[in-house]
Amino acid sequence: MENVKNEAASGRKGIPGSTLKLIAIITMFIDHVGASLFEFYTYKFMDQNGAEYCRQQMMAKVPWLWHDWMLDASTVNSIDMTLRSIGRIAFPIFCFLLVEGFIHTHDLRKYMIRLIIFAFVSDVPFDLAFFGEVTLRHQNVFFTLFFGVLALASIKKLSELDISHRIFKVPAKIGWLISGVLAGWGACTSMVSIFGIIFGSIFGADDTIQTVITGVIGFATGVIIYLCVSNKWDDEKKKRVSASLLTTLVFFGTAEVLFTDYGGWGVLAVVAIYVFRSNKDKGFAMGCLALTIMSFGEGIAFIDEIPIRMYNGKRGLRMKYFFYAFYPVHLFLLFLCRYYVFGM
């Protein structure tokens, strides 16, 4: 009996990181089937050519796949929404595993090199799968994860510097401004944009005015939160937190400007999970909260708290390169399947 207790205490029970990774990979694949096949089917093929065209194309190429419910756009959309909702489970787990990898890696440089190499390798398959052409208007999730790791590496480096270092001088004086800009920019890029929607519905404002209103309220909220919370901090903590906020703002902005998948909010989720890493459940919840503020639909990811609570801290199966390879390969295969049937 004592051995069983010791085994549980040592973290041997539960699920390893490889199981979390498989959950994320499977749900990601389901999401991408919806985004690259079902959405193209309704918004490109059916809308532009009609349901009968879709039936003829599929009966000619893959008759075994055709079902009469495919003639009904609302049914196809409902299935797509279900697939996309399941897919919301994937990204927060990848963020969590990214933070775990960052904490435990023996060679951070190699870790970042792998991420950026596969970011470029995956970009063409990503574009073809989701846009049907090579484009720069949106970048794949590897870029987001890469900027997330850069943010963590910078924050970690700041924590190791002596507080007297000159790098802390400027951020310490404008911590409130940094917090306000980060919150304001975040509010403007949120797909929720709740403040703009409310004011727009009341005053009938256009999108630009809604964005300005959202940004101003977001900025004011960030400043107020910073001033209220920092009032309890000593000078050293103010300097370190302000510098970390500035770092987060830089990489948040970089992801937004480059239009990476999940954008700055993906970077913010990674940072939140890392900052609260001493309590993994709380840290993961904060990461999910950041994504939910970005878009209410991402709130489904809170269900991930179940497997995260079961995580035992072990690596599990050695599958370091499986996800790296799976990501571009499955995207390219999905594109080929769609191209074979519909030619785009």
BARO-544472 format. One record per residue (C-alpha): residue in one letter; chain; x, y, z. Coordinates in Angstrom, 2 decimals. Layout:
BEGIN
{site 'A'; 'A'; {X; Y; Z}}
...
This chain:
BEGIN
{site 'M'; 'A'; {0.00; 0.00; 0.00}}
{site 'E'; 'A'; {2.82; 2.34; 0.82}}
{site 'N'; 'A'; {4.43; 1.65; -2.55}}
{site 'V'; 'A'; {1.20; 2.61; -4.31}}
{site 'K'; 'A'; {1.08; 5.91; -2.42}}
{site 'N'; 'A'; {4.70; 6.63; -3.22}}
{site 'E'; 'A'; {4.06; 5.90; -6.89}}
{site 'A'; 'A'; {1.15; 8.32; -6.98}}
{site 'A'; 'A'; {3.14; 10.95; -5.13}}
{site 'S'; 'A'; {6.02; 10.68; -7.57}}
{site 'G'; 'A'; {3.69; 11.50; -10.45}}
{site 'R'; 'A'; {3.83; 8.11; -12.19}}
{site 'K'; 'A'; {0.04; 7.81; -12.45}}
{site 'G'; 'A'; {-1.96; 9.90; -14.86}}
{site 'I'; 'A'; {-1.20; 10.64; -18.50}}
{site 'P'; 'A'; {2.17; 11.64; -20.02}}
{site 'G'; 'A'; {2.93; 14.49; -22.38}}
{site 'S'; 'A'; {2.73; 12.21; -25.42}}
{site 'T'; 'A'; {-0.93; 11.47; -24.64}}
{site 'L'; 'A'; {-1.67; 15.19; -24.39}}
{site 'K'; 'A'; {0.10; 15.68; -27.71}}
{site 'L'; 'A'; {-1.99; 12.95; -29.38}}
{site 'I'; 'A'; {-5.21; 14.54; -28.06}}
{site 'A'; 'A'; {-4.10; 17.86; -29.52}}
{site 'I'; 'A'; {-3.06; 16.33; -32.85}}
{site 'I'; 'A'; {-6.32; 14.41; -33.30}}
{site 'T'; 'A'; {-8.53; 17.39; -32.44}}
{site 'M'; 'A'; {-6.39; 19.64; -34.64}}
{site 'F'; 'A'; {-6.86; 17.25; -37.56}}
{site 'I'; 'A'; {-10.64; 17.26; -37.01}}
{site 'D'; 'A'; {-10.58; 21.06; -37.00}}
{site 'H'; 'A'; {-8.58; 21.22; -40.21}}
{site 'V'; 'A'; {-10.93; 18.81; -41.98}}
{site 'G'; 'A'; {-13.69; 21.29; -41.26}}
{site 'A'; 'A'; {-11.67; 24.35; -42.27}}
{site 'S'; 'A'; {-10.05; 22.98; -45.43}}
{site 'L'; 'A'; {-12.80; 20.70; -46.78}}
{site 'F'; 'A'; {-16.23; 21.53; -45.37}}
{site 'E'; 'A'; {-15.83; 25.31; -45.47}}
{site 'F'; 'A'; {-14.40; 25.25; -48.98}}
{site 'Y'; 'A'; {-17.31; 23.01; -50.00}}
{site 'T'; 'A'; {-20.00; 25.43; -48.80}}
{site 'Y'; 'A'; {-18.36; 28.84; -49.31}}
{site 'K'; 'A'; {-16.49; 28.14; -52.55}}
{site 'F'; 'A'; {-18.00; 25.23; -54.46}}
{site 'M'; 'A'; {-21.65; 25.25; -53.42}}
{site 'D'; 'A'; {-22.09; 29.04; -53.26}}
{site 'Q'; 'A'; {-20.36; 29.64; -56.58}}
{site 'N'; 'A'; {-21.50; 26.62; -58.60}}
{site 'G'; 'A'; {-24.55; 25.19; -56.87}}
{site 'A'; 'A'; {-25.22; 21.96; -55.02}}
{site 'E'; 'A'; {-25.82; 19.97; -58.21}}
{site 'Y'; 'A'; {-22.30; 20.82; -59.44}}
{site 'C'; 'A'; {-20.87; 19.51; -56.18}}
{site 'R'; 'A'; {-22.88; 16.31; -56.50}}
{site 'Q'; 'A'; {-21.69; 15.72; -60.07}}
{site 'Q'; 'A'; {-18.07; 16.38; -59.19}}
{site 'M'; 'A'; {-18.10; 14.04; -56.23}}
{site 'M'; 'A'; {-20.05; 11.31; -58.02}}
{site 'A'; 'A'; {-17.47; 11.43; -60.84}}
{site 'K'; 'A'; {-14.42; 11.31; -58.55}}
{site 'V'; 'A'; {-15.44; 9.83; -55.19}}
{site 'P'; 'A'; {-18.98; 8.40; -55.48}}
{site 'W'; 'A'; {-18.54; 6.41; -52.27}}
{site 'L'; 'A'; {-18.26; 9.68; -50.35}}
{site 'W'; 'A'; {-21.45; 11.28; -51.64}}
{site 'H'; 'A'; {-24.54; 11.54; -49.40}}
{site 'D'; 'A'; {-27.74; 13.42; -50.11}}
{site 'W'; 'A'; {-27.35; 15.59; -46.99}}
{site 'M'; 'A'; {-24.48; 17.30; -48.81}}
{site 'L'; 'A'; {-27.09; 19.10; -50.93}}
{site 'D'; 'A'; {-28.21; 21.03; -47.84}}
{site 'A'; 'A'; {-25.80; 23.87; -47.00}}
{site 'S'; 'A'; {-27.19; 24.29; -43.48}}
{site 'T'; 'A'; {-26.48; 20.64; -42.68}}
{site 'V'; 'A'; {-22.93; 20.92; -44.03}}
{site 'N'; 'A'; {-22.40; 24.11; -42.00}}
{site 'S'; 'A'; {-23.68; 22.45; -38.83}}
{site 'I'; 'A'; {-21.21; 19.59; -39.26}}
{site 'D'; 'A'; {-18.45; 22.10; -39.99}}
{site 'M'; 'A'; {-19.23; 24.06; -36.83}}
{site 'T'; 'A'; {-19.08; 20.83; -34.83}}
{site 'L'; 'A'; {-15.69; 19.92; -36.30}}
{site 'R'; 'A'; {-14.33; 23.42; -35.71}}
{site 'S'; 'A'; {-15.62; 23.42; -32.13}}
{site 'I'; 'A'; {-13.83; 20.15; -31.41}}
{site 'G'; 'A'; {-10.71; 21.75; -32.86}}
{site 'R'; 'A'; {-10.73; 24.46; -30.18}}
{site 'I'; 'A'; {-9.34; 21.80; -27.83}}
{site 'A'; 'A'; {-6.02; 21.55; -29.67}}
{site 'F'; 'A'; {-4.19; 24.87; -29.48}}
{site 'P'; 'A'; {-4.19; 25.42; -25.69}}
{site 'I'; 'A'; {-2.67; 21.97; -25.22}}
{site 'F'; 'A'; {0.06; 22.82; -27.71}}
{site 'C'; 'A'; {0.70; 26.04; -25.76}}
{site 'F'; 'A'; {0.93; 24.06; -22.53}}
{site 'L'; 'A'; {3.34; 21.53; -24.05}}
{site 'L'; 'A'; {5.38; 24.38; -25.55}}
{site 'V'; 'A'; {5.86; 25.85; -22.08}}
{site 'E'; 'A'; {6.76; 22.42; -20.70}}
{site 'G'; 'A'; {9.27; 21.98; -23.50}}
{site 'F'; 'A'; {10.74; 25.42; -22.87}}
{site 'I'; 'A'; {11.15; 24.69; -19.15}}
{site 'H'; 'A'; {12.72; 21.27; -19.60}}
{site 'T'; 'A'; {14.69; 21.58; -22.84}}
{site 'H'; 'A'; {18.44; 21.05; -22.61}}
{site 'D'; 'A'; {19.12; 23.17; -25.67}}
{site 'L'; 'A'; {16.83; 26.18; -26.12}}
{site 'R'; 'A'; {18.64; 27.27; -29.27}}
{site 'K'; 'A'; {17.92; 23.97; -31.06}}
{site 'Y'; 'A'; {14.34; 24.09; -29.79}}
{site 'M'; 'A'; {13.76; 27.50; -31.38}}
{site 'I'; 'A'; {15.57; 26.51; -34.59}}
{site 'R'; 'A'; {13.23; 23.51; -35.00}}
{site 'L'; 'A'; {10.19; 25.73; -34.55}}
{site 'I'; 'A'; {11.24; 28.35; -37.08}}
{site 'I'; 'A'; {12.40; 25.76; -39.67}}
{site 'F'; 'A'; {9.05; 23.96; -39.56}}
{site 'A'; 'A'; {7.25; 27.31; -39.58}}
{site 'F'; 'A'; {8.70; 27.99; -43.02}}
{site 'V'; 'A'; {8.33; 24.37; -44.16}}
{site 'S'; 'A'; {4.65; 24.39; -43.19}}
{site 'D'; 'A'; {3.69; 27.74; -44.68}}
{site 'V'; 'A'; {2.98; 26.62; -48.25}}
{site 'P'; 'A'; {0.91; 23.56; -47.18}}
{site 'F'; 'A'; {-0.92; 25.85; -44.72}}
{site 'D'; 'A'; {-1.74; 28.38; -47.44}}
{site 'L'; 'A'; {-2.87; 25.74; -49.93}}
{site 'A'; 'A'; {-5.05; 23.93; -47.39}}
{site 'F'; 'A'; {-6.89; 27.00; -46.10}}
{site 'F'; 'A'; {-6.68; 29.56; -48.91}}
{site 'G'; 'A'; {-6.13; 27.50; -52.05}}
{site 'E'; 'A'; {-3.12; 29.64; -52.99}}
{site 'V'; 'A'; {0.25; 30.72; -51.64}}
{site 'T'; 'A'; {-0.26; 33.98; -49.80}}
{site 'L'; 'A'; {1.30; 36.16; -47.11}}
{site 'R'; 'A'; {-1.98; 37.28; -45.58}}
{site 'H'; 'A'; {-1.90; 34.63; -42.85}}
{site 'Q'; 'A'; {0.94; 32.60; -41.32}}
{site 'N'; 'A'; {0.79; 29.15; -39.73}}
{site 'V'; 'A'; {0.72; 28.36; -36.02}}
{site 'F'; 'A'; {4.42; 27.43; -35.84}}
{site 'F'; 'A'; {5.23; 31.14; -36.19}}
{site 'T'; 'A'; {2.96; 31.90; -33.23}}
{site 'L'; 'A'; {4.62; 29.21; -31.12}}
{site 'F'; 'A'; {8.05; 30.50; -32.16}}
{site 'F'; 'A'; {7.22; 34.05; -31.04}}
{site 'G'; 'A'; {5.80; 32.57; -27.85}}
{site 'V'; 'A'; {9.12; 30.87; -27.09}}
{site 'L'; 'A'; {11.01; 34.08; -27.90}}
{site 'A'; 'A'; {8.80; 35.92; -25.42}}
{site 'L'; 'A'; {9.46; 33.28; -22.74}}
{site 'A'; 'A'; {13.20; 33.32; -23.38}}
{site 'S'; 'A'; {13.23; 37.12; -23.07}}
{site 'I'; 'A'; {11.18; 37.08; -19.86}}
{site 'K'; 'A'; {13.44; 34.41; -18.39}}
{site 'K'; 'A'; {16.53; 36.43; -19.30}}
{site 'L'; 'A'; {15.05; 39.50; -17.63}}
{site 'S'; 'A'; {14.45; 37.52; -14.45}}
{site 'E'; 'A'; {18.14; 36.59; -14.34}}
{site 'L'; 'A'; {19.46; 40.15; -14.75}}
{site 'D'; 'A'; {20.39; 42.28; -11.78}}
{site 'I'; 'A'; {17.66; 44.82; -11.04}}
{site 'S'; 'A'; {20.19; 47.65; -11.33}}
{site 'H'; 'A'; {20.62; 46.90; -15.05}}
{site 'R'; 'A'; {19.77; 49.88; -17.25}}
{site 'I'; 'A'; {17.27; 47.80; -19.23}}
{site 'F'; 'A'; {14.78; 48.16; -16.34}}
{site 'K'; 'A'; {14.92; 51.94; -16.09}}
{site 'V'; 'A'; {12.55; 52.99; -18.86}}
{site 'P'; 'A'; {9.88; 50.25; -18.49}}
{site 'A'; 'A'; {9.66; 50.94; -14.75}}
{site 'K'; 'A'; {8.59; 54.52; -15.44}}
{site 'I'; 'A'; {5.97; 53.70; -18.05}}
{site 'G'; 'A'; {4.59; 50.40; -16.81}}
{site 'W'; 'A'; {1.08; 51.85; -16.80}}
{site 'L'; 'A'; {1.47; 52.93; -20.43}}
{site 'I'; 'A'; {2.80; 49.54; -21.53}}
{site 'S'; 'A'; {-0.08; 47.80; -19.80}}
{site 'G'; 'A'; {-2.57; 50.17; -21.40}}
{site 'V'; 'A'; {-1.19; 49.73; -24.92}}
{site 'L'; 'A'; {-1.15; 45.94; -24.55}}
{site 'A'; 'A'; {-4.73; 45.88; -23.27}}
{site 'G'; 'A'; {-5.91; 48.38; -25.88}}
{site 'W'; 'A'; {-4.29; 46.55; -28.77}}
{site 'G'; 'A'; {-5.62; 43.27; -27.42}}
{site 'A'; 'A'; {-9.14; 44.68; -27.23}}
{site 'C'; 'A'; {-8.98; 45.91; -30.84}}
{site 'T'; 'A'; {-7.77; 42.55; -32.17}}
{site 'S'; 'A'; {-10.25; 40.50; -30.18}}
{site 'M'; 'A'; {-12.87; 38.87; -32.36}}
{site 'V'; 'A'; {-15.29; 39.58; -29.53}}
{site 'S'; 'A'; {-14.75; 43.37; -29.46}}
{site 'I'; 'A'; {-17.54; 43.53; -26.93}}
{site 'F'; 'A'; {-17.25; 47.26; -26.19}}
{site 'G'; 'A'; {-17.35; 48.23; -29.85}}
{site 'I'; 'A'; {-20.35; 45.99; -30.48}}
{site 'I'; 'A'; {-22.27; 47.51; -27.56}}
{site 'F'; 'A'; {-21.52; 51.10; -28.53}}
{site 'G'; 'A'; {-22.11; 50.33; -32.18}}
{site 'S'; 'A'; {-25.54; 48.89; -31.48}}
{site 'I'; 'A'; {-26.46; 51.97; -29.42}}
{site 'F'; 'A'; {-25.08; 54.71; -31.66}}
{site 'G'; 'A'; {-24.96; 52.92; -35.00}}
{site 'A'; 'A'; {-21.22; 53.51; -35.35}}
{site 'D'; 'A'; {-19.24; 52.04; -38.25}}
{site 'D'; 'A'; {-16.41; 49.51; -37.84}}
{site 'T'; 'A'; {-13.68; 52.15; -37.54}}
{site 'I'; 'A'; {-15.43; 54.00; -34.73}}
{site 'Q'; 'A'; {-16.20; 50.71; -32.98}}
{site 'T'; 'A'; {-12.50; 49.80; -33.14}}
{site 'V'; 'A'; {-11.46; 53.18; -31.71}}
{site 'I'; 'A'; {-13.99; 52.92; -28.88}}
{site 'T'; 'A'; {-12.86; 49.38; -28.12}}
{site 'G'; 'A'; {-9.19; 50.42; -28.10}}
{site 'V'; 'A'; {-9.76; 53.41; -25.82}}
{site 'I'; 'A'; {-11.79; 51.40; -23.30}}
{site 'G'; 'A'; {-9.26; 48.56; -23.47}}
{site 'F'; 'A'; {-6.40; 51.01; -22.89}}
{site 'A'; 'A'; {-8.15; 52.59; -19.90}}
{site 'T'; 'A'; {-8.91; 49.15; -18.46}}
{site 'G'; 'A'; {-5.25; 48.11; -18.75}}
{site 'V'; 'A'; {-4.04; 51.28; -17.04}}
{site 'I'; 'A'; {-6.55; 50.97; -14.20}}
{site 'I'; 'A'; {-5.69; 47.32; -13.58}}
{site 'Y'; 'A'; {-1.96; 48.06; -13.60}}
{site 'L'; 'A'; {-2.25; 51.00; -11.19}}
{site 'C'; 'A'; {-4.49; 49.07; -8.80}}
{site 'V'; 'A'; {-2.35; 45.93; -8.77}}
{site 'S'; 'A'; {1.09; 47.59; -8.83}}
{site 'N'; 'A'; {0.17; 49.72; -5.83}}
{site 'K'; 'A'; {1.02; 46.69; -3.68}}
{site 'W'; 'A'; {4.38; 45.97; -5.36}}
{site 'D'; 'A'; {7.83; 47.06; -4.27}}
{site 'D'; 'A'; {10.13; 48.92; -6.68}}
{site 'E'; 'A'; {11.93; 45.79; -7.88}}
{site 'K'; 'A'; {8.74; 43.96; -8.78}}
{site 'K'; 'A'; {7.44; 46.99; -10.65}}
{site 'K'; 'A'; {10.61; 47.10; -12.73}}
{site 'R'; 'A'; {10.59; 43.38; -13.53}}
{site 'V'; 'A'; {6.87; 43.17; -14.30}}
{site 'S'; 'A'; {6.98; 46.30; -16.47}}
{site 'A'; 'A'; {9.92; 44.93; -18.45}}
{site 'S'; 'A'; {8.12; 41.60; -18.90}}
{site 'L'; 'A'; {4.97; 43.40; -20.04}}
{site 'L'; 'A'; {7.02; 45.31; -22.61}}
{site 'T'; 'A'; {8.50; 42.05; -23.88}}
{site 'T'; 'A'; {5.02; 40.53; -24.15}}
{site 'L'; 'A'; {3.79; 43.62; -26.01}}
{site 'V'; 'A'; {6.65; 43.36; -28.53}}
{site 'F'; 'A'; {5.93; 39.74; -29.43}}
{site 'F'; 'A'; {2.16; 40.20; -29.21}}
{site 'G'; 'A'; {2.52; 42.99; -31.75}}
{site 'T'; 'A'; {4.89; 41.00; -33.96}}
{site 'A'; 'A'; {2.43; 38.12; -34.20}}
{site 'E'; 'A'; {-0.41; 40.52; -34.97}}
{site 'V'; 'A'; {1.49; 42.43; -37.64}}
{site 'L'; 'A'; {2.55; 39.19; -39.36}}
{site 'F'; 'A'; {-0.99; 37.74; -39.10}}
{site 'T'; 'A'; {0.09; 34.47; -37.52}}
{site 'D'; 'A'; {-2.52; 31.90; -36.55}}
{site 'Y'; 'A'; {-4.10; 33.01; -33.24}}
{site 'G'; 'A'; {-1.97; 36.15; -33.54}}
{site 'G'; 'A'; {-0.85; 37.98; -30.44}}
{site 'W'; 'A'; {-3.44; 36.18; -28.37}}
{site 'G'; 'A'; {-1.62; 32.91; -29.00}}
{site 'V'; 'A'; {1.59; 34.50; -27.69}}
{site 'L'; 'A'; {-0.34; 35.91; -24.72}}
{site 'A'; 'A'; {-1.73; 32.45; -23.92}}
{site 'V'; 'A'; {1.79; 30.98; -23.91}}
{site 'V'; 'A'; {3.07; 33.76; -21.63}}
{site 'A'; 'A'; {0.11; 33.36; -19.25}}
{site 'I'; 'A'; {0.70; 29.60; -18.91}}
{site 'Y'; 'A'; {4.40; 30.24; -18.23}}
{site 'V'; 'A'; {3.92; 33.07; -15.74}}
{site 'F'; 'A'; {1.57; 30.94; -13.63}}
{site 'R'; 'A'; {3.58; 27.74; -14.11}}
{site 'S'; 'A'; {3.94; 27.12; -10.37}}
{site 'N'; 'A'; {0.27; 26.11; -10.47}}
{site 'K'; 'A'; {-0.25; 24.28; -13.77}}
{site 'D'; 'A'; {-4.05; 24.20; -13.49}}
{site 'K'; 'A'; {-4.23; 27.94; -12.85}}
{site 'G'; 'A'; {-1.69; 28.71; -15.54}}
{site 'F'; 'A'; {-3.56; 26.68; -18.13}}
{site 'A'; 'A'; {-6.85; 28.31; -17.13}}
{site 'M'; 'A'; {-5.27; 31.74; -17.62}}
{site 'G'; 'A'; {-4.09; 30.73; -21.08}}
{site 'C'; 'A'; {-7.60; 29.52; -21.98}}
{site 'L'; 'A'; {-9.04; 32.74; -20.59}}
{site 'A'; 'A'; {-6.81; 34.81; -22.89}}
{site 'L'; 'A'; {-8.01; 32.82; -25.91}}
{site 'T'; 'A'; {-11.64; 33.08; -24.80}}
{site 'I'; 'A'; {-11.35; 36.86; -24.56}}
{site 'M'; 'A'; {-10.05; 36.75; -28.13}}
{site 'S'; 'A'; {-13.11; 34.73; -29.22}}
{site 'F'; 'A'; {-15.92; 33.26; -27.13}}
{site 'G'; 'A'; {-15.78; 30.08; -29.19}}
{site 'E'; 'A'; {-12.34; 29.31; -27.78}}
{site 'G'; 'A'; {-13.96; 28.84; -24.36}}
{site 'I'; 'A'; {-14.56; 25.20; -25.28}}
{site 'A'; 'A'; {-10.86; 24.72; -24.53}}
{site 'F'; 'A'; {-11.57; 24.89; -20.80}}
{site 'I'; 'A'; {-12.53; 21.23; -21.14}}
{site 'D'; 'A'; {-8.79; 20.63; -21.52}}
{site 'E'; 'A'; {-8.49; 21.18; -17.77}}
{site 'I'; 'A'; {-9.46; 17.51; -17.40}}
{site 'P'; 'A'; {-6.44; 16.00; -19.21}}
{site 'I'; 'A'; {-4.16; 18.77; -17.91}}
{site 'R'; 'A'; {-5.08; 17.82; -14.33}}
{site 'M'; 'A'; {-4.24; 14.21; -15.20}}
{site 'Y'; 'A'; {-0.82; 15.15; -16.61}}
{site 'N'; 'A'; {1.91; 13.40; -14.64}}
{site 'G'; 'A'; {4.87; 15.44; -15.84}}
{site 'K'; 'A'; {6.35; 12.53; -17.79}}
{site 'R'; 'A'; {7.34; 12.64; -21.45}}
{site 'G'; 'A'; {5.76; 9.31; -22.42}}
{site 'L'; 'A'; {6.32; 8.04; -25.95}}
{site 'R'; 'A'; {9.27; 9.60; -27.72}}
{site 'M'; 'A'; {7.60; 11.46; -30.59}}
{site 'K'; 'A'; {9.63; 14.65; -30.76}}
{site 'Y'; 'A'; {9.38; 15.02; -34.53}}
{site 'F'; 'A'; {5.96; 13.45; -35.05}}
{site 'F'; 'A'; {3.99; 16.68; -34.65}}
{site 'Y'; 'A'; {6.60; 18.67; -36.56}}
{site 'A'; 'A'; {6.20; 16.34; -39.54}}
{site 'F'; 'A'; {2.47; 15.69; -39.14}}
{site 'Y'; 'A'; {1.52; 19.36; -39.35}}
{site 'P'; 'A'; {2.72; 20.17; -42.90}}
{site 'V'; 'A'; {2.08; 16.65; -44.24}}
{site 'H'; 'A'; {-1.57; 16.43; -43.20}}
{site 'L'; 'A'; {-2.26; 19.96; -44.46}}
{site 'F'; 'A'; {-0.80; 19.12; -47.87}}
{site 'L'; 'A'; {-2.78; 15.87; -48.04}}
{site 'L'; 'A'; {-6.02; 17.69; -47.23}}
{site 'F'; 'A'; {-5.26; 20.14; -50.03}}
{site 'L'; 'A'; {-4.56; 17.29; -52.46}}
{site 'C'; 'A'; {-7.85; 15.60; -51.56}}
{site 'R'; 'A'; {-9.79; 18.80; -52.22}}
{site 'Y'; 'A'; {-7.85; 19.53; -55.41}}
{site 'Y'; 'A'; {-8.47; 16.02; -56.75}}
{site 'V'; 'A'; {-12.24; 16.42; -56.47}}
{site 'F'; 'A'; {-12.78; 20.14; -57.15}}
{site 'G'; 'A'; {-9.57; 21.35; -58.75}}
{site 'M'; 'A'; {-8.75; 24.02; -56.14}}
